[in-house]
Amino acid sequence: MLEVKVHNLSLKNPVMTASGTFGYGEEFADFVDLERLGGFIVKGTTGSHREGNPYPRMAETPSGMLNAVGLQNGGVQKFCSEVYHRIKHLDTNIIVNVSGSSIEEYCDVAAQIDELERISAIELNISCPNVKKGGMGFGTNPDMAAQVVGEVRKVYHKTLIVKLTPNVTSIVDIAKAVEAAGADSVSLINTMLGMAIDVEKRRPYLSTVTGGLSGPAVKPVAVRMVWQVAHAVQIPVIGLGGIASANDALEFLMAGAKAIQVGTANFIDPAVTMKIIDGLEYYCNCHGIKDINEIIGII
């Protein structure tokens, strides 16, 4: 009933988790059945160890949150030698979010991940607003986005998902560029660039001044962008941005997303993904839907 396909990936259901909100999956094992997920995307992985940005780097805002974590992670070698062996037994799609400060770093990380048999795909992060080099810098220009995707395509041979930033004039132009360069799928949206000020201390809440806005506040923008991109490209679209319920997920699916990712809601309710899967099953049963693909892209 809930099975979907994203390029060569067969998903038990369209519910995945968003990078940076779910650790390496194992941190949530006490709260959810990881193997029931359509897949999960591990935190952003770079060529070398990163400490991330100075604290404070998270702030709650009305209907969402700002973050400026800055891709804190142990680096690709640590992932391959340690983390991978702890999660590779899981019977679901394990996807690695890949980031870098240069095209060379993206390619190096992707090539190492390519060697890991149980990693189903990578999500190329060309949209992070919280790093000084790379990240969103590649994702806001169609030519640069196409260049990094094209180079990674040469060294990565499994499903290549490209994560897009909403901080552009036309996300459709970026999506078309990465599709032409060899992307197998696109995921959108990453966080929107935002800022919040502590009026008592008279300074920004975040050490970096600005950060990425996520949560329910961004959902209408995300749904609109997913709808636009789904009508503009031939490759599958994965939708994310403020999803906290089955109804939220259904909006994205009806707008054209083949699958969805749950992000900020994991911080509020660690078991939210299970509730969304249950909710999708309930919706299909109530409406006589035998295959969820019947409603994907009906808008």
C-alpha positions as CSV (number, residue, x, y, z in Angstrom):
1,M,0.0,0.0,0.0
2,L,2.7,2.5,1.0
3,E,5.6,1.2,-1.2
4,V,7.3,3.9,-3.4
5,K,10.4,4.0,-5.6
6,V,12.9,6.8,-5.8
7,H,15.1,6.1,-8.8
8,N,16.5,2.6,-7.9
9,L,15.6,2.8,-4.3
10,S,12.6,0.7,-3.2
11,L,11.1,2.2,0.0
12,K,8.7,0.4,2.3
13,N,6.9,3.6,2.7
14,P,7.6,7.3,1.7
15,V,8.7,8.3,5.2
16,M,12.4,9.1,5.7
17,T,14.2,11.3,8.2
18,A,16.1,14.4,7.3
19,S,19.9,14.8,7.7
20,G,21.1,16.6,10.8
21,T,17.9,15.7,12.8
22,F,18.4,12.0,13.3
23,G,22.0,11.5,14.1
24,Y,23.2,8.2,12.7
25,G,19.9,6.5,13.3
26,E,21.1,4.5,16.2
27,E,20.4,7.4,18.6
28,F,16.7,6.9,17.9
29,A,16.6,3.1,18.2
30,D,14.9,3.3,21.6
31,F,12.0,5.4,20.2
32,V,11.4,4.0,16.7
33,D,11.6,0.8,14.7
34,L,14.4,1.9,12.3
35,E,13.6,-0.9,9.9
36,R,10.0,0.3,9.5
37,L,11.2,3.6,8.0
38,G,11.4,4.0,4.2
39,G,15.0,5.1,4.9
40,F,17.0,7.5,7.1
41,I,19.6,10.0,6.1
42,V,22.6,10.3,8.4
43,K,24.1,13.6,9.5
44,G,26.2,15.7,7.0
45,T,29.5,14.0,6.4
46,T,32.6,15.9,5.3
47,G,36.2,15.0,4.3
48,S,37.6,15.6,7.7
49,H,36.5,16.1,11.3
50,R,34.5,19.3,11.9
51,E,33.7,20.8,15.3
52,G,30.9,23.0,13.8
53,N,30.1,26.5,14.8
54,P,30.6,28.1,18.3
55,Y,27.7,28.0,20.7
56,P,24.9,29.2,20.9
57,R,23.9,27.6,17.6
58,M,20.3,26.8,18.0
59,A,17.3,29.0,18.9
60,E,13.6,28.5,19.1
61,T,11.4,30.8,17.1
62,P,7.6,31.0,16.6
63,S,6.6,27.9,14.7
64,G,10.1,26.7,14.2
65,M,13.7,26.9,15.1
66,L,17.0,28.4,13.9
67,N,20.1,26.3,13.7
68,A,23.7,27.1,12.9
69,V,25.4,23.8,13.9
70,G,27.8,23.9,11.0
71,L,28.1,20.3,9.9
72,Q,29.7,19.0,13.1
73,N,30.8,15.4,12.3
74,G,33.7,13.0,12.7
75,G,34.6,13.0,9.0
76,V,34.2,10.3,6.3
77,Q,36.9,8.0,7.4
78,K,35.4,7.7,10.9
79,F,32.0,7.1,9.4
80,C,33.4,4.3,7.2
81,S,35.5,2.7,9.8
82,E,33.2,3.0,12.8
83,V,29.7,4.2,12.3
84,Y,28.9,2.2,9.2
85,H,29.6,-1.1,10.9
86,R,27.2,-0.3,13.6
87,I,24.2,0.4,11.3
88,K,24.9,-1.6,8.1
89,H,22.7,-4.5,9.4
90,L,19.5,-2.5,9.4
91,D,16.9,-3.5,6.8
92,T,16.1,-0.1,5.4
93,N,17.6,2.4,3.0
94,I,20.6,4.1,4.7
95,I,21.6,7.3,2.9
96,V,24.6,9.5,3.7
97,N,24.4,13.3,3.4
98,V,27.6,14.4,1.8
99,S,29.0,17.9,2.1
100,G,32.2,19.8,1.4
101,S,34.0,23.1,1.0
102,S,35.3,22.3,-2.5
103,I,34.3,20.1,-5.4
104,E,37.4,17.9,-4.6
105,E,36.1,17.3,-1.1
106,Y,32.6,16.4,-2.3
107,C,34.1,13.9,-4.8
108,D,36.5,12.4,-2.2
109,V,33.7,11.8,0.3
110,A,31.4,10.4,-2.4
111,A,34.0,8.1,-3.7
112,Q,34.6,6.6,-0.2
113,I,30.9,6.2,0.5
114,D,30.6,4.5,-2.9
115,E,32.6,1.6,-1.6
116,L,30.1,0.8,1.2
117,E,27.8,-1.9,0.0
118,R,24.9,-1.2,2.4
119,I,24.7,2.5,1.7
120,S,21.8,2.9,-0.8
121,A,22.5,6.4,-1.9
122,I,24.0,9.8,-1.1
123,E,22.3,13.1,-0.6
124,L,24.6,15.7,-2.0
125,N,24.2,18.8,0.3
126,I,24.7,21.9,-1.9
127,S,22.4,23.9,0.3
128,C,23.6,24.2,3.8
129,P,23.5,27.9,4.9
130,N,25.7,27.4,8.0
131,V,29.2,27.0,6.6
132,K,31.5,29.7,5.3
133,K,32.7,27.8,2.3
134,G,30.9,25.3,0.0
135,G,27.4,24.3,1.0
136,M,24.8,26.8,-0.2
137,G,27.5,28.6,-2.2
138,F,27.3,25.7,-4.8
139,G,23.5,25.5,-4.7
140,T,22.6,29.1,-5.5
141,N,24.1,29.1,-9.0
142,P,22.9,26.7,-11.7
143,D,26.3,26.4,-13.3
144,M,28.1,25.8,-10.1
145,A,25.4,23.3,-8.9
146,A,25.7,21.4,-12.2
147,Q,29.5,21.4,-12.0
148,V,29.7,19.8,-8.6
149,V,27.0,17.3,-9.4
150,G,28.7,16.4,-12.7
151,E,32.0,15.8,-11.0
152,V,30.5,13.7,-8.2
153,R,28.5,11.7,-10.8
154,K,31.9,10.5,-12.2
155,V,32.9,8.9,-9.0
156,Y,29.6,7.8,-7.4
157,H,27.7,5.0,-9.1
158,K,24.6,4.5,-7.0
159,T,21.5,6.7,-6.5
160,L,22.5,10.4,-6.3
161,I,20.1,12.7,-4.6
162,V,20.8,16.4,-4.6
163,K,19.5,18.6,-1.7
164,L,18.4,22.0,-2.9
165,T,18.3,25.4,-1.1
166,P,15.2,27.6,-1.0
167,N,17.4,30.7,-0.8
168,V,17.3,31.3,-4.5
169,T,15.3,33.3,-7.0
170,S,14.3,30.2,-8.9
171,I,14.7,26.7,-7.4
172,V,13.3,25.3,-10.6
173,D,16.4,26.5,-12.5
174,I,18.7,24.8,-10.0
175,A,16.7,21.6,-10.2
176,K,16.9,21.5,-13.9
177,A,20.6,22.1,-13.9
178,V,21.4,19.3,-11.5
179,E,19.0,16.9,-13.4
180,A,20.9,17.7,-16.6
181,A,24.2,17.1,-14.8
182,G,23.3,13.6,-13.7
183,A,21.2,13.8,-10.5
184,D,18.9,10.8,-10.0
185,S,16.6,12.7,-7.6
186,V,16.3,16.1,-5.8
187,S,15.3,16.7,-2.2
188,L,13.9,20.1,-1.1
189,I,13.8,22.2,0.8
190,N,16.8,22.8,3.1
191,T,16.5,25.5,5.7
192,M,15.7,29.1,4.9
193,L,18.2,31.7,6.0
194,G,16.9,33.5,9.0
195,M,17.8,35.6,12.1
196,A,16.5,36.3,15.6
197,I,17.6,38.9,18.1
198,D,17.5,38.8,21.9
199,V,16.2,42.3,22.7
200,E,17.2,42.1,26.3
201,K,20.8,41.3,25.6
202,R,20.7,43.3,22.4
203,R,22.5,40.7,20.3
204,P,21.6,37.9,17.9
205,Y,20.6,34.6,19.5
206,L,23.1,32.7,17.3
207,S,26.8,33.0,17.4
208,T,26.8,33.1,13.6
209,V,24.1,35.9,13.6
210,T,22.1,34.1,10.9
211,G,21.1,30.5,10.6
212,G,18.7,28.0,9.0
213,L,15.0,28.3,9.7
214,S,13.1,25.0,9.8
215,G,9.9,23.7,11.2
216,P,6.2,24.4,10.5
217,A,7.0,28.0,9.6
218,V,8.6,26.9,6.3
219,K,6.1,24.3,5.2
220,P,3.9,26.4,2.8
221,V,7.0,27.6,1.0
222,A,8.4,24.0,0.9
223,V,5.1,22.6,-0.5
224,R,5.0,25.3,-3.2
225,M,8.6,24.7,-4.2
226,V,8.1,20.9,-4.3
227,W,5.0,21.4,-6.6
228,Q,7.0,23.7,-8.9
229,V,10.0,21.4,-9.2
230,A,7.9,18.2,-9.6
231,H,6.3,19.8,-12.6
232,A,9.6,20.9,-14.1
233,V,11.9,17.8,-13.9
234,Q,11.5,14.1,-14.8
235,I,13.5,12.8,-11.8
236,P,11.8,12.0,-8.5
237,V,11.4,14.7,-5.9
238,I,11.7,14.2,-2.2
239,G,9.9,16.8,-0.1
240,L,10.8,18.2,3.3
241,G,10.2,21.3,5.4
242,G,7.9,21.5,8.4
243,I,6.4,18.0,8.2
244,A,5.1,16.9,11.6
245,S,2.0,14.8,10.8
246,A,0.5,12.5,8.2
247,N,-1.5,15.3,6.8
248,D,1.6,17.4,6.3
249,A,3.2,14.4,4.5
250,L,0.1,14.0,2.3
251,E,0.4,17.7,1.2
252,F,3.9,17.0,-0.1
253,L,2.9,13.8,-1.8
254,M,-0.1,15.4,-3.5
255,A,2.2,18.2,-4.6
256,G,4.4,15.7,-6.4
257,A,6.9,14.4,-3.9
258,K,7.6,10.6,-4.2
259,A,8.8,10.5,-0.6
260,I,9.2,12.9,2.3
261,Q,11.7,13.6,5.1
262,V,10.9,14.5,8.7
263,G,13.3,16.9,10.3
264,T,12.7,19.3,13.1
265,A,9.7,17.3,14.4
266,N,12.1,14.6,15.5
267,F,13.3,16.9,18.2
268,I,9.8,17.5,19.5
269,D,8.6,13.9,19.3
270,P,11.3,11.2,18.6
271,A,8.5,8.8,17.5
272,V,6.8,11.1,15.1
273,T,7.9,9.1,12.0
274,M,6.0,6.0,13.3
275,K,2.9,8.1,13.8
276,I,3.2,9.5,10.3
277,I,3.5,6.0,8.8
278,D,0.4,4.9,10.8
279,G,-1.4,8.0,9.7
280,L,-0.7,7.4,6.0
281,E,-2.0,3.8,6.4
282,Y,-5.1,5.1,8.1
283,Y,-5.7,7.7,5.4
284,C,-5.4,5.1,2.6
285,N,-7.7,2.7,4.4
286,C,-10.3,5.4,5.0
287,H,-10.3,6.6,1.4
288,G,-10.1,3.2,-0.3
289,I,-6.6,3.8,-1.6
290,K,-4.8,0.6,-2.4
291,D,-1.5,2.2,-3.6
292,I,-0.3,5.5,-2.3
293,N,1.2,6.3,-5.7
294,E,-2.4,6.9,-6.8
295,I,-2.3,10.3,-5.0
296,I,1.3,11.3,-5.6
297,G,1.3,14.4,-7.8
298,I,-2.5,14.8,-8.1
299,I,-2.4,18.5,-7.6
